[in-house]
Amino acid sequence: MNAPASEACNKVKCRVILYQDPTTRAPTTYAWAGKTNLTGNWSIVEGTKTDPKATVYQLQLPNPEGFLSLLKVDENILFLLGKDGRPLVGNIEFSYTLNRIVRK
């Protein structure tokens, strides 16, 4: 997302909310909150280079970058994909995984 890194914030926590039409359940808009706050439209795309049956959520970005891709692993986990369509690889300290948190 090309957000500049700083010493004060070396690990970015974020939240993404994917909104759907209440009747059709079709994708509508999203809200991304973190170091960078974004809103826009999103869509569902089938398949990646390594898995033609994979479900990918594409978030339209407001700049020439195009979109941000999230691979649906299951109902609670999304992996961020790189421009090559492959999951971004983290390390012991950093992860490119979004986990669902249900607040009661």
C-alpha positions as CSV (number, residue, x, y, z in Angstrom):
1,M,0.0,0.0,0.0
2,N,3.1,2.2,-0.1
3,A,2.6,3.6,3.4
4,P,5.9,4.9,4.7
5,A,7.4,3.0,7.7
6,S,8.5,4.8,10.8
7,E,10.4,3.9,13.9
8,A,7.4,4.7,16.0
9,C,5.2,2.2,14.2
10,N,7.2,-0.8,13.0
11,K,4.2,-3.2,13.2
12,V,1.0,-2.0,11.7
13,K,-2.3,-3.3,13.0
14,C,-5.3,-2.8,10.7
15,R,-8.9,-3.5,10.4
16,V,-10.9,-4.2,7.2
17,I,-14.7,-4.3,7.0
18,L,-16.2,-5.8,3.9
19,Y,-19.8,-4.6,3.3
20,Q,-22.4,-6.5,1.2
21,D,-25.8,-5.8,-0.2
22,P,-28.2,-7.0,2.5
23,T,-30.5,-8.7,0.0
24,T,-28.2,-10.1,-2.6
25,R,-25.0,-10.4,-0.5
26,A,-23.1,-9.0,-3.4
27,P,-19.9,-7.0,-2.5
28,T,-20.4,-3.3,-2.2
29,T,-17.8,-1.2,-0.3
30,Y,-15.0,-1.7,2.2
31,A,-13.4,0.3,5.0
32,W,-9.7,-0.2,5.8
33,A,-8.4,1.4,9.0
34,G,-4.8,1.3,10.0
35,K,-1.8,3.5,9.4
36,T,-3.6,4.4,6.1
37,N,-7.4,4.7,6.1
38,L,-9.1,3.7,2.8
39,T,-12.6,3.2,1.5
40,G,-13.8,2.0,-1.9
41,N,-15.4,-0.9,-3.7
42,W,-14.5,-4.5,-3.6
43,S,-15.2,-7.6,-5.6
44,I,-14.8,-11.4,-5.5
45,V,-12.5,-13.0,-8.0
46,E,-12.0,-16.8,-8.4
47,G,-8.6,-18.3,-8.8
48,T,-4.9,-17.4,-8.3
49,K,-1.8,-18.5,-10.3
50,T,-1.3,-21.4,-7.9
51,D,-5.0,-22.3,-7.1
52,P,-7.7,-21.9,-9.8
53,K,-10.4,-22.6,-7.2
54,A,-9.2,-20.0,-4.6
55,T,-11.4,-17.1,-3.5
56,V,-9.8,-13.7,-3.7
57,Y,-11.3,-10.4,-2.4
58,Q,-10.0,-7.4,-4.5
59,L,-10.2,-4.0,-2.8
60,Q,-10.1,-1.2,-5.3
61,L,-7.4,1.4,-4.2
62,P,-7.8,5.1,-4.8
63,N,-4.4,5.4,-6.5
64,P,-2.7,4.0,-9.6
65,E,-1.7,0.9,-7.6
66,G,-5.0,-0.7,-8.7
67,F,-6.2,-3.0,-6.0
68,L,-5.2,-5.0,-2.9
69,S,-5.9,-8.7,-3.0
70,L,-6.8,-10.8,0.0
71,L,-6.9,-14.6,-0.3
72,K,-9.7,-16.3,1.7
73,V,-8.2,-19.1,3.6
74,D,-11.3,-19.9,5.6
75,E,-14.2,-17.9,7.2
76,N,-11.8,-16.3,9.7
77,I,-8.4,-15.9,7.9
78,L,-7.3,-13.8,4.9
79,F,-3.8,-13.6,3.5
80,L,-2.5,-10.5,1.7
81,L,-1.3,-11.3,-1.8
82,G,1.6,-9.6,-3.6
83,K,1.4,-8.2,-7.1
84,D,2.4,-11.6,-8.4
85,G,-0.7,-13.1,-6.9
86,R,1.2,-15.1,-4.3
87,P,0.8,-14.8,-0.5
88,L,3.1,-12.3,1.1
89,V,5.6,-14.1,3.4
90,G,6.3,-12.6,6.8
91,N,8.7,-13.8,9.4
92,I,8.7,-14.5,13.2
93,E,7.8,-10.9,14.0
94,F,5.7,-9.8,11.0
95,S,2.7,-11.4,9.3
96,Y,0.5,-10.6,6.3
97,T,-2.5,-12.3,7.8
98,L,-5.8,-10.8,8.7
99,N,-7.8,-12.7,11.5
100,R,-11.5,-12.3,12.2
101,I,-12.2,-11.0,15.7
102,V,-15.8,-11.2,16.8
103,R,-16.6,-8.8,19.5
104,K,-19.6,-9.4,21.8
